[in-house]
Amino acid sequence: MQIVQLYPNSTFAKAALKKIVSLESVTGKNYINLINYLSTNSVIQNNGELKMIANRLIVQCNIEQGTYPEAIDILTQKFSDPDIQHYDSIFTALDLEYVNYLLSNSQKTSGIISLNELLNNEVGKNYMENSDRLIAQLFKNDKDKKTGANYNDGLEFAHLFQNYPNPAGNLTNIRFSLAEESIVDISLFSINGQFVKTLKKAAFNKGLNNCYVNLKDLKPGVYFYRLMVKGNTSEYQKMIISR
């Protein structure tokens, strides 16, 4: 990782660091050495942005090698940090929920932690008070930003239900109700708010609708899906993909 060593403050260094776990999964899967590199490299540890990326990658390495309790321990410490930013607390809580799910479905039963146990401190209170508003900001489309529309402006026209099954495998059903026949756009986003793909864009009838979507091409993880009606963001829900 010469670019990280030579140009730690560049965008190229951040991009290169983010790719390192994916490369390791193809070249050698030596996650123990990678964790050691990420946690002890002085250039990374002395750079705030690189250190934050590295900590997230260490969690990813633990997930890849199935050491879920170690990942949970890192995330728990991070979530309990009184200086954690609101947005970061959202992503950390989502990561915790996902790793807990993976652990509960593995052969290991110890180490599972309830997120409720962490919600009694100040960070937890901020998380509970701001999570919906902060997550909603991730899914504002260009029209919302220009008009100042809120994420739930379309609620009078529609309601989005939780997909079933959730966690989902290769196929899931997304249900929603419409007050009248409308053009509907259902889009999928990563937990960082990055657009992944459009799941469905079509006209649907008034009343309750079922939309079956294929998830075969998506990696396991936590996602959000957003319902847009008449060009306005209506609602969003969380989806876990697991295989």
Backbone hydrogen bonds, N-H to C=O, Kabsch-Sander energy under -0.5 kcal/mol:
donor,donor_aa,acceptor,acceptor_aa,energy
4,V,1,M,-0.6
5,Q,1,M,-1.6
6,L,2,Q,-2.9
7,Y,3,I,-2.4
10,S,7,Y,-1.7
14,K,10,S,-1.3
15,A,11,T,-2.3
16,A,12,F,-2.6
17,L,13,A,-2.3
18,K,14,K,-1.9
19,K,15,A,-0.9
19,K,16,A,-0.6
20,I,16,A,-0.5
20,I,17,L,-1.1
23,L,19,K,-2.2
24,E,20,I,-2.0
25,S,21,V,-2.0
26,V,22,S,-0.7
26,V,23,L,-0.8
27,T,23,L,-2.5
28,G,24,E,-2.1
29,K,24,E,-3.5
31,Y,29,K,-1.4
34,L,30,N,-1.5
35,I,31,Y,-2.8
36,N,32,I,-2.1
37,Y,33,N,-2.2
38,L,34,L,-2.6
39,S,35,I,-2.1
40,T,36,N,-1.3
41,N,37,Y,-1.9
45,Q,41,N,-2.6
46,N,42,S,-1.6
47,N,44,I,-1.4
48,G,46,N,-0.5
51,K,47,N,-3.0
52,M,48,G,-1.9
53,I,49,E,-2.0
54,A,50,L,-2.9
55,N,51,K,-2.5
56,R,52,M,-1.6
57,L,53,I,-2.1
58,I,54,A,-2.3
59,V,55,N,-1.6
60,Q,56,R,-2.0
61,C,57,L,-2.6
62,N,58,I,-2.2
63,I,59,V,-2.1
64,E,60,Q,-2.6
65,Q,61,C,-2.1
66,G,63,I,-1.0
67,T,62,N,-2.1
68,Y,66,G,-1.5
71,A,67,T,-1.4
72,I,68,Y,-2.7
73,D,69,P,-2.4
74,I,70,E,-2.0
75,L,71,A,-2.3
76,T,72,I,-2.8
77,Q,73,D,-2.1
78,K,74,I,-2.0
79,F,75,L,-2.7
80,S,76,T,-1.8
81,D,78,K,-1.2
84,I,81,D,-1.9
89,S,85,Q,-2.2
90,I,86,H,-1.6
91,F,87,Y,-1.9
92,T,88,D,-2.5
93,A,89,S,-2.2
94,L,90,I,-2.1
95,D,91,F,-2.5
96,L,92,T,-2.5
97,E,93,A,-2.2
98,Y,94,L,-2.2
99,V,95,D,-2.8
100,N,96,L,-2.5
101,Y,97,E,-1.9
102,L,98,Y,-2.3
103,L,99,V,-2.7
104,S,100,N,-2.6
105,N,101,Y,-1.1
106,S,103,L,-1.5
112,I,109,T,-0.6
117,E,114,S,-1.4
118,L,115,L,-1.6
119,L,116,N,-1.0
121,N,118,L,-0.7
125,K,121,N,-2.0
126,N,122,E,-2.4
127,Y,123,V,-2.5
128,M,124,G,-2.5
129,E,125,K,-2.3
130,N,126,N,-2.2
131,S,127,Y,-2.1
134,L,130,N,-2.9
135,I,131,S,-2.7
136,A,132,D,-2.2
137,Q,133,R,-1.4
138,L,134,L,-0.8
138,L,135,I,-1.1
139,F,135,I,-0.6
139,F,136,A,-1.3
140,K,137,Q,-0.9
145,K,141,N,-2.2
146,K,142,D,-2.0
147,T,143,K,-2.3
148,G,144,D,-2.0
149,A,144,D,-1.0
153,D,150,N,-1.6
153,D,233,T,-0.5
154,G,233,T,-1.2
155,L,152,N,-1.8
156,E,153,D,-0.5
157,F,154,G,-1.8
158,A,154,G,-1.4
159,H,177,S,-1.9
161,F,175,R,-2.7
164,Y,173,N,-2.3
168,A,240,I,-3.3
169,G,171,L,-0.7
172,T,213,V,-1.8
173,N,164,Y,-2.5
174,I,172,T,-0.5
174,I,211,C,-3.0
175,R,173,N,-0.6
176,F,209,N,-1.9
177,S,159,H,-2.4
178,L,207,G,-1.9
179,A,157,F,-3.0
182,S,204,F,-1.8
184,V,182,S,-0.5
184,V,202,A,-3.1
185,D,228,M,-2.3
186,I,200,K,-3.3
187,S,185,D,-0.6
187,S,226,R,-2.0
188,L,197,K,-3.2
189,F,224,F,-3.1
190,S,194,Q,-2.6
191,I,222,V,-0.6
193,G,190,S,-2.0
196,V,188,L,-3.0
197,K,188,L,-1.2
199,L,186,I,-2.4
199,L,197,K,-0.6
200,K,186,I,-1.7
202,A,184,V,-1.8
204,F,182,S,-2.6
207,G,178,L,-2.7
209,N,176,F,-3.1
211,C,174,I,-2.0
213,V,172,T,-2.6
215,L,170,N,-3.3
216,K,170,N,-0.6
218,L,215,L,-2.0
221,G,241,I,-1.9
223,Y,239,M,-3.3
224,F,189,F,-2.4
225,Y,237,Q,-2.6
226,R,187,S,-2.9
227,L,235,E,-3.1
228,M,185,D,-2.5
228,M,226,R,-0.5
229,V,232,N,-2.4
230,K,183,I,-1.4
232,N,229,V,-2.0
234,S,227,L,-3.1
235,E,227,L,-1.0
237,Q,225,Y,-2.1
239,M,223,Y,-2.9
241,I,221,G,-2.8
242,S,168,A,-2.9
242,S,240,I,-0.5
